[in-house]
């Protein structure tokens, strides 16, 4: 089970959009996925339209027993393969700014209990997406304690770039304090307008700061994203040219996410002399496109490259 926290410390940059887009790509690819809605706004839960549950994340974070976890998870309305650990507005009351270690470990305990609740013939979750709120309290920190990787989301704007820097520092702090296995997966830039000089300037700025941690796959700004979410549908099922363009970008991003679980890579926080181990061959963008876009020939995309981690030079 590969667990990815999707976060930023600035609101409105599209964290939920990225989490839902990855879930849509996973559904299309047949990767069984659990979306954990940690944001008190519950936008992921609303869009995924799960059935009513007897418990929610609020109950799970209070008492992470297998019974509560089982009662808080429901199949999404998108189809078999994507489930939801249902969010609740009440979790805002649990978002303490300085929680103790016991409170921070409750989500990790709950996700460990997911294995115990599966039936013998039931397929295990291959991917868990943690949709975090835009604040550094118990909810986001719990996600960083429970996650294997952290995917940082930003827009190409000045304030959003600043939010990524603070989020990266939070990942580093949580790794040193509670989760030595946590690594930043990368920075994904959302809502990009290719003809905007300001957007290109901010993307270049991000690359100067974070180097190859900035994903080569950017998510274009398309109205189809809001339309699909408003209809509570996966972006891969919203059959417009803009939706297909965004869907292809999420296919490539998911391929990057899945590759990160099968490789041991030098930590961005580790000394440069630490050895790098690679365990799985890469999948090219062309391979991903052939698997996931049977009815559409997408515009040619640049190579995704190998994920390489380095120490960012923060200002």
Beta strands, then each sheet from edge to edge (+ up, - down):
strand 1: 2-7
strand 2: 33-37
strand 3: 73-75
strand 4: 82-85
strand 5: 127-131
strand 6: 149-155
strand 7: 183-190
sheet 1: 3+ 4- 2- 5- 1- 6- 7-
end
